[in-house]
Amino acid sequence: MAAMETQSAPLTLESLPTDPLLLILSFLDYRDLINCCYVSRRLSQLSSHDPLWRRHCKKYWLISEEEKTQKNQCWKSLFIDTYSDVGRYIDHYAAIKKAWDDLKKYLEPRCPRMVLSLKEGAREEDLDAVEAQIGCKLPDDYRCSYRIHNGQKLVVPGLLGSMALSNHYRSEDLLDVDTAAGGFQQRQGLKYCLPLTFCIHTGLSQYIAVEAAEGRNKNEVFYQCPDQMARNPAAIDMFIIGATFTDWFTSYVNNVVSGGFPIIRDQIFRYVHDPECVATTGDITVSVSTSFLPELSSVHPPHYFFTYRIRIEMSKDALPEKACQLDSRYWRITNAKGDVEEVQGPGVVGEFPIISPGRVYEYTSCTTFSTTSGYMEGYYTFHFLYFKDKIFNVAIPRFHMACPTFRVSIARLDYLMIVATPILWIIKVYG
């Protein structure tokens, strides 16, 4: 009888063993753990079990075991203290913080001056003051990043990449929030746009749209591109670089830390290398990387400027008698319409490089298209140094170039509508 009474006794929260309850609580998010504190005394005690907060500290704030030891705090208090400081950014903080940590770790041994140019994070009141100054709310992911690092000092090279041609140089600094606020745009064409970067050589900036206006989506990052055929200064087209600040910044960092953007003379060069753009002829390998230059391009008229970097390398295992010299180049250039142009000439960029076992030769050149994309391919002609009468061709792999997504100016679209409306009326009336 006593056994039956024990079996029929109601199961309560207080009677449940601790370990299964802790296991259940370990699957809850931090919000639910906090809510558990208000259910009962026992759940309040269990939800404060410190190991439960370890996962949330690592997931949302990227706090390591070493940092915990240094601060000499329990996991829960670390979570609460961090939340009280940057809690409004909890949906962005981990992605932005990881990108910053990865970038600095990668650049410290390669570009130490660039890392030293980074500024300390801005305070909440600094960002609030900027919002009051420009009369717009800053995107939360933008604010989150600037809490970690408030841009960089205006130095060369810039953190956001460089590009160099024979007579053109660009290097973009990440602006601090006060300098960015000084460049906030209220004029037509760039209304409600805040500069993110600046190049002291070209005046080029990347902008973020803090409000939706003039055909831009809120939070989009873009390069401005003035319509060179319009008399209206508000006619500004856009090359879209990112849908949000997070998208823009993390994709750039991923390209850097993966080795996608090469480091050359302590600078990040924004050349993109397609692993398939490699061709080997005998002992010589040719690989190509490319980059789009928005500051030298336009949508109207259609003029898209690209630069490419070519690496020519002879295998270190090649025989010494395979040493050779480049005599000429041949290019077959095809645009998106299928139009073909053939170019042939002596050397490359005025040079006739000698290639020997283990040696690498690299050079940079450029091309333009009247279409948004195109490709190039061709070959180099070499002669052997020891057998000067023997010549041979080395294949250059086909490499494609395409400009980023762009959006045409609302001002130009409005003008076209004004022009087109009477024409459509005439067609309608007179056939």
C-alpha positions as CSV (number, residue, x, y, z in Angstrom):
1,M,0.0,0.0,0.0
2,A,2.8,2.4,0.9
3,A,4.6,1.7,-2.4
4,M,1.3,2.5,-4.3
5,E,1.0,5.8,-2.4
6,T,4.6,6.7,-3.3
7,Q,4.0,6.0,-7.0
8,S,0.9,8.1,-7.1
9,A,2.5,11.1,-5.4
10,P,2.5,14.1,-7.8
11,L,5.8,14.9,-9.6
12,T,7.0,18.4,-8.8
13,L,9.8,20.6,-9.9
14,E,11.3,20.3,-6.5
15,S,11.4,16.5,-6.6
16,L,13.2,16.3,-10.0
17,P,16.9,15.4,-9.8
18,T,19.4,18.3,-10.5
19,D,21.4,16.7,-13.3
20,P,18.6,16.2,-15.8
21,L,17.3,19.7,-15.1
22,L,20.8,21.2,-15.7
23,L,20.9,19.3,-19.0
24,I,17.6,20.7,-20.1
25,L,18.7,24.2,-19.1
26,S,21.9,23.8,-21.1
27,F,19.8,23.9,-24.3
28,L,18.2,27.3,-23.5
29,D,19.2,30.6,-24.8
30,Y,20.3,33.3,-22.4
31,R,16.9,35.0,-22.5
32,D,15.2,31.8,-21.4
33,L,17.7,31.3,-18.7
34,I,17.0,34.7,-17.3
35,N,13.3,34.1,-17.4
36,C,13.8,30.9,-15.4
37,C,15.0,33.1,-12.6
38,Y,11.4,34.3,-12.1
39,V,9.7,30.9,-12.2
40,S,10.8,29.4,-8.8
41,R,13.5,29.6,-6.3
42,R,15.0,26.3,-7.5
43,L,15.0,27.2,-11.1
44,S,16.6,30.5,-10.2
45,Q,19.4,28.7,-8.4
46,L,19.8,26.2,-11.3
47,S,19.8,28.8,-14.0
48,S,22.6,30.6,-12.2
49,H,24.8,27.5,-12.4
50,D,28.0,29.1,-13.8
51,P,28.9,26.5,-16.4
52,L,25.6,27.2,-18.2
53,W,26.8,30.7,-19.0
54,R,30.1,29.6,-20.4
55,R,28.5,28.7,-23.7
56,H,26.7,32.1,-24.0
57,C,29.9,34.0,-23.2
58,K,31.7,32.3,-25.9
59,K,28.9,32.4,-28.4
60,Y,27.9,36.0,-28.1
61,W,31.0,37.8,-26.7
62,L,33.8,35.4,-27.8
63,I,35.2,35.5,-24.3
64,S,38.0,33.0,-23.9
65,E,39.1,30.9,-20.9
66,E,42.2,33.1,-20.6
67,E,40.1,36.3,-20.5
68,K,37.9,34.8,-17.8
69,T,41.0,33.9,-15.8
70,Q,42.4,37.4,-16.2
71,K,39.2,39.1,-15.1
72,N,38.7,36.7,-12.2
73,Q,35.0,36.6,-12.7
74,C,32.4,33.9,-13.1
75,W,30.9,33.2,-16.5
76,K,27.5,34.7,-15.5
77,S,28.9,37.9,-14.3
78,L,31.1,38.2,-17.4
79,F,28.0,37.8,-19.5
80,I,26.0,40.3,-17.6
81,D,28.8,42.9,-17.5
82,T,29.4,42.6,-21.2
83,Y,25.7,42.8,-22.0
84,S,25.4,46.0,-20.0
85,D,28.1,47.5,-22.2
86,V,27.3,46.2,-25.7
87,G,24.1,44.3,-25.2
88,R,22.3,46.3,-28.0
89,Y,24.7,44.7,-30.5
90,I,24.3,41.1,-29.4
91,D,23.0,40.1,-32.8
92,H,26.1,41.5,-34.5
93,Y,28.9,41.5,-32.0
94,A,30.3,38.0,-32.5
95,A,30.6,38.3,-36.3
96,I,32.1,41.8,-36.1
97,K,34.5,41.0,-33.3
98,K,35.7,37.8,-35.0
99,A,36.4,39.7,-38.2
100,W,38.4,42.3,-36.3
101,D,40.3,39.6,-34.3
102,D,41.1,37.6,-37.5
103,L,42.2,40.7,-39.4
104,K,44.5,42.0,-36.7
105,K,46.0,38.5,-36.1
106,Y,46.7,38.1,-39.9
107,L,48.1,41.6,-40.4
108,E,50.3,42.0,-37.3
109,P,53.3,40.0,-38.7
110,R,52.7,41.3,-42.2
111,C,51.5,44.9,-41.9
112,P,52.3,46.0,-38.3
113,R,52.1,49.7,-39.1
114,M,48.6,49.2,-40.4
115,V,47.5,47.5,-37.1
116,L,49.1,50.3,-35.1
117,S,47.1,52.9,-37.0
118,L,43.8,51.5,-35.6
119,K,42.1,53.7,-33.0
120,E,40.5,52.6,-29.8
121,G,36.8,51.9,-29.8
122,A,34.4,54.8,-29.6
123,R,32.1,55.3,-26.6
124,E,28.3,55.0,-26.8
125,E,28.0,58.7,-26.1
126,D,30.3,59.5,-29.0
127,L,28.1,57.5,-31.4
128,D,24.9,59.0,-29.9
129,A,26.5,62.5,-30.5
130,V,27.1,61.7,-34.1
131,E,23.5,60.5,-34.6
132,A,22.4,63.8,-33.1
133,Q,24.8,65.7,-35.4
134,I,23.6,64.0,-38.7
135,G,20.0,63.6,-37.6
136,C,19.9,59.9,-38.5
137,K,20.3,56.6,-36.7
138,L,23.5,54.7,-37.4
139,P,23.1,51.0,-38.3
140,D,23.7,48.8,-35.2
141,D,26.4,46.7,-36.9
142,Y,28.2,49.9,-37.9
143,R,28.0,51.1,-34.3
144,C,29.1,47.7,-33.0
145,S,32.3,47.8,-35.2
146,Y,33.1,51.3,-34.1
147,R,32.8,50.3,-30.4
148,I,35.6,47.9,-31.1
149,H,37.8,50.1,-33.3
150,N,36.9,53.7,-34.2
151,G,38.5,53.6,-37.7
152,Q,42.1,54.4,-38.2
153,K,44.5,57.3,-38.4
154,L,44.7,58.8,-41.9
155,V,47.8,57.0,-43.0
156,V,49.1,55.2,-46.1
157,P,48.6,52.4,-46.6
158,G,45.0,52.2,-45.7
159,L,43.3,49.3,-44.0
160,L,40.7,48.9,-46.8
161,G,43.1,48.1,-49.5
162,S,45.4,49.6,-52.1
163,M,45.7,49.6,-55.9
164,A,48.6,50.8,-58.0
165,L,49.2,51.2,-61.7
166,S,51.9,53.1,-63.5
167,N,50.3,56.5,-63.1
168,H,47.5,55.7,-60.6
169,Y,47.5,54.9,-56.9
170,R,44.7,54.3,-54.4
171,S,44.8,53.4,-50.8
172,E,41.6,53.6,-48.6
173,D,41.6,54.4,-44.9
174,L,38.8,53.4,-42.6
175,L,37.4,56.7,-41.3
176,D,36.8,57.3,-37.7
177,V,33.2,58.2,-36.8
178,D,33.8,61.9,-36.3
179,T,35.5,62.3,-39.7
180,A,32.8,60.3,-41.3
181,A,30.1,62.5,-39.7
182,G,31.9,65.5,-41.2
183,G,31.4,64.0,-44.7
184,F,27.8,63.0,-44.2
185,Q,25.8,64.0,-47.3
186,Q,22.6,65.9,-47.4
187,R,22.9,67.0,-51.1
188,Q,20.9,65.4,-53.8
189,G,22.5,62.3,-55.3
190,L,24.1,61.2,-52.1
191,K,21.3,62.1,-49.6
192,Y,21.6,60.4,-46.2
193,C,25.0,58.7,-47.1
194,L,27.9,58.4,-44.7
195,P,31.5,57.9,-46.0
196,L,33.2,54.7,-44.6
197,T,36.5,55.1,-46.3
198,F,38.6,57.8,-47.9
199,C,41.6,57.8,-50.2
200,I,43.8,60.9,-49.9
201,H,45.2,60.4,-53.4
202,T,42.0,60.1,-55.4
203,G,39.3,61.5,-53.1
204,L,37.5,58.1,-53.5
205,S,35.1,57.0,-50.7
206,Q,32.9,54.1,-50.1
207,Y,29.6,55.1,-48.6
208,I,26.9,53.5,-46.5
209,A,23.2,54.6,-46.9
210,V,21.9,55.2,-43.4
211,E,18.4,55.8,-44.8
212,A,16.6,54.5,-47.9
213,A,16.6,57.3,-50.4
214,E,17.2,58.1,-54.1
215,G,16.9,54.4,-55.1
216,R,19.3,53.1,-52.4
217,N,18.4,50.5,-49.9
218,K,19.0,51.3,-46.2
219,N,22.4,50.0,-45.0
220,E,23.8,49.4,-48.6
221,V,27.5,50.1,-49.1
222,F,28.6,51.4,-52.5
223,Y,31.0,53.4,-54.5
224,Q,29.6,56.5,-56.1
225,C,29.9,56.9,-59.8
226,P,28.9,60.3,-61.3
227,D,27.0,60.2,-64.6
228,Q,29.5,61.8,-66.9
229,M,26.9,62.6,-69.6
230,A,24.4,64.3,-67.3
231,R,24.4,68.0,-66.5
232,N,22.6,67.3,-63.3
233,P,25.2,66.9,-60.4
234,A,22.6,64.7,-58.6
235,A,22.9,62.0,-61.3
236,I,25.1,59.6,-59.4
237,D,25.2,55.9,-60.2
238,M,26.3,53.3,-57.7
239,F,28.5,50.2,-57.7
240,I,27.0,48.1,-54.9
241,I,29.7,46.6,-52.6
242,G,27.7,45.2,-49.7
243,A,24.1,44.8,-48.6
244,T,25.0,45.8,-45.0
245,F,28.0,46.9,-43.1
246,T,28.5,43.4,-41.7
247,D,28.3,41.9,-45.2
248,W,30.8,44.5,-46.5
249,F,33.3,44.3,-43.7
250,T,33.3,40.5,-43.1
251,S,33.6,39.7,-46.8
252,Y,36.6,42.0,-47.1
253,V,38.2,40.5,-44.0
254,N,37.6,36.9,-45.3
255,N,39.3,37.9,-48.6
256,V,42.3,39.2,-46.7
257,V,42.8,36.5,-44.1
258,S,42.3,33.7,-46.7
259,G,45.1,35.1,-48.8
260,G,42.7,36.0,-51.5
261,F,44.0,39.6,-51.5
262,P,47.8,39.6,-51.7
263,I,50.1,41.5,-49.3
264,I,52.6,43.4,-51.4
265,R,55.1,45.8,-49.7
266,D,53.1,46.0,-46.5
267,Q,49.9,46.8,-48.4
268,I,46.7,44.9,-49.1
269,F,46.1,44.8,-52.8
270,R,42.5,44.0,-53.8
271,Y,43.2,41.6,-56.6
272,V,40.9,38.6,-56.8
273,H,42.5,35.3,-58.0
274,D,40.4,32.6,-59.5
275,P,42.2,29.2,-58.8
276,E,41.2,28.1,-62.3
277,C,43.1,31.0,-63.9
278,V,46.3,29.1,-64.1
279,A,48.0,27.6,-67.1
280,T,51.3,25.5,-67.2
281,T,53.3,25.2,-70.4
282,G,56.3,22.9,-69.9
283,D,58.2,24.4,-66.8
284,I,56.4,27.7,-66.9
285,T,53.2,28.5,-65.0
286,V,51.2,31.6,-65.6
287,S,48.5,32.7,-63.2
288,V,46.2,35.8,-63.2
289,S,44.3,37.9,-60.6
290,T,42.1,40.8,-61.5
291,S,40.4,43.9,-59.9
292,F,37.8,46.4,-60.9
293,L,38.6,50.1,-60.5
294,P,35.4,52.1,-59.8
295,E,37.2,55.4,-59.6
296,L,38.2,55.0,-63.3
297,S,34.9,53.6,-64.5
298,S,31.4,54.9,-65.4
299,V,28.0,53.5,-66.1
300,H,27.0,56.3,-68.4
301,P,28.8,56.3,-70.7
302,P,29.6,52.6,-70.3
303,H,33.3,52.4,-69.5
304,Y,34.4,49.7,-67.1
305,F,38.1,49.7,-66.1
306,F,39.9,46.6,-64.9
307,T,43.5,45.9,-63.8
308,Y,45.1,42.5,-63.8
309,R,48.2,41.1,-62.2
310,I,50.1,38.3,-63.9
311,R,52.6,36.0,-62.3
312,I,55.0,34.1,-64.5
313,E,57.0,31.4,-62.7
314,M,59.5,28.7,-63.8
315,S,59.6,25.5,-61.8
316,K,62.6,25.3,-59.5
317,D,63.2,21.8,-60.7
318,A,63.6,22.9,-64.3
319,L,67.0,22.4,-65.9
320,P,69.3,25.4,-66.1
321,E,69.3,25.3,-69.9
322,K,65.5,26.0,-69.8
323,A,66.2,29.7,-68.9
324,C,64.5,31.9,-71.3
325,Q,63.5,35.5,-72.2
326,L,60.0,36.8,-73.0
327,D,59.9,38.4,-76.5
328,S,56.3,39.3,-77.2
329,R,52.7,38.9,-76.1
330,Y,49.4,38.1,-77.9
331,W,46.0,39.0,-76.5
332,R,42.5,38.0,-77.6
333,I,40.1,40.3,-75.8
334,T,36.3,39.5,-75.9
335,N,33.6,41.6,-74.4
336,A,30.1,40.5,-73.3
337,K,28.7,41.2,-76.8
338,G,31.1,38.7,-78.3
339,D,33.2,41.5,-80.0
340,V,36.8,40.4,-80.3
341,E,40.0,42.6,-80.3
342,E,43.4,41.1,-80.9
343,V,46.6,42.8,-79.6
344,Q,50.1,41.8,-80.3
345,G,53.3,43.6,-79.3
346,P,56.9,43.3,-77.9
347,G,57.5,42.5,-74.3
348,V,55.2,43.3,-71.4
349,V,54.8,46.8,-69.9
350,G,58.0,47.8,-71.7
351,E,60.1,44.9,-70.3
352,F,61.6,41.7,-71.6
353,P,61.9,39.6,-68.5
354,I,64.3,36.6,-68.1
355,I,62.8,33.6,-66.5
356,S,65.1,30.9,-64.9
357,P,64.5,27.9,-62.6
358,G,62.7,29.1,-59.4
359,R,62.4,32.7,-60.6
360,V,59.1,34.6,-60.5
361,Y,58.2,37.6,-62.6
362,E,55.1,39.7,-61.9
363,Y,53.6,42.7,-63.6
364,T,50.4,44.7,-63.6
365,S,48.5,46.0,-66.6
366,C,44.9,47.1,-67.4
367,T,42.1,47.0,-69.9
368,T,38.7,48.6,-70.4
369,F,35.4,47.2,-71.7
370,S,32.3,49.0,-72.9
371,T,30.3,46.1,-71.5
372,T,30.0,45.1,-67.8
373,S,32.1,42.0,-68.3
374,G,34.6,40.4,-70.7
375,Y,37.5,38.1,-70.8
376,M,41.1,37.9,-72.0
377,E,43.4,35.0,-73.1
378,G,46.5,34.7,-75.1
379,Y,50.1,33.6,-75.1
380,Y,53.7,34.8,-74.6
381,T,56.5,34.1,-77.0
382,F,59.9,33.2,-75.4
383,H,63.3,32.2,-76.7
384,F,65.8,30.0,-74.8
385,L,68.9,31.9,-73.6
386,Y,71.2,29.0,-74.5
387,F,69.4,28.2,-77.8
388,K,68.4,31.6,-79.1
389,D,67.0,30.3,-82.3
390,K,64.5,28.1,-80.5
391,I,61.3,30.0,-79.6
392,F,58.1,28.7,-78.0
393,N,54.7,29.9,-76.8
394,V,53.5,29.9,-73.2
395,A,49.7,29.9,-72.7
396,I,48.0,32.7,-70.7
397,P,44.8,31.3,-69.2
398,R,41.4,32.8,-69.9
399,F,40.4,35.2,-67.2
400,H,37.1,36.9,-66.7
401,M,36.4,40.3,-65.4
402,A,33.0,41.7,-64.3
403,C,32.0,44.9,-62.6
404,P,30.0,44.8,-59.4
405,T,26.2,45.1,-59.4
406,F,25.3,48.7,-60.1
407,R,22.2,50.8,-59.9
408,V,21.6,53.8,-62.2
409,S,20.9,57.3,-60.9
410,I,17.3,58.1,-60.0
411,A,17.9,61.6,-61.4
412,R,18.8,60.0,-64.8
413,L,15.7,57.7,-64.7
414,D,13.5,60.7,-63.9
415,Y,15.0,62.6,-66.8
416,L,14.5,59.7,-69.2
417,M,10.9,59.5,-68.1
418,I,10.4,63.2,-68.8
419,V,12.0,62.8,-72.3
420,A,10.2,59.5,-73.0
421,T,6.7,60.6,-72.0
422,P,6.1,63.0,-74.9
423,I,7.6,60.6,-77.3
424,L,5.3,57.8,-76.1
425,W,2.4,60.3,-76.5
426,I,3.3,61.1,-80.1
427,I,3.6,57.4,-80.9
428,K,0.2,56.7,-79.3
429,V,-1.5,59.6,-81.2
430,Y,0.2,59.3,-84.6
431,G,1.2,55.7,-84.6
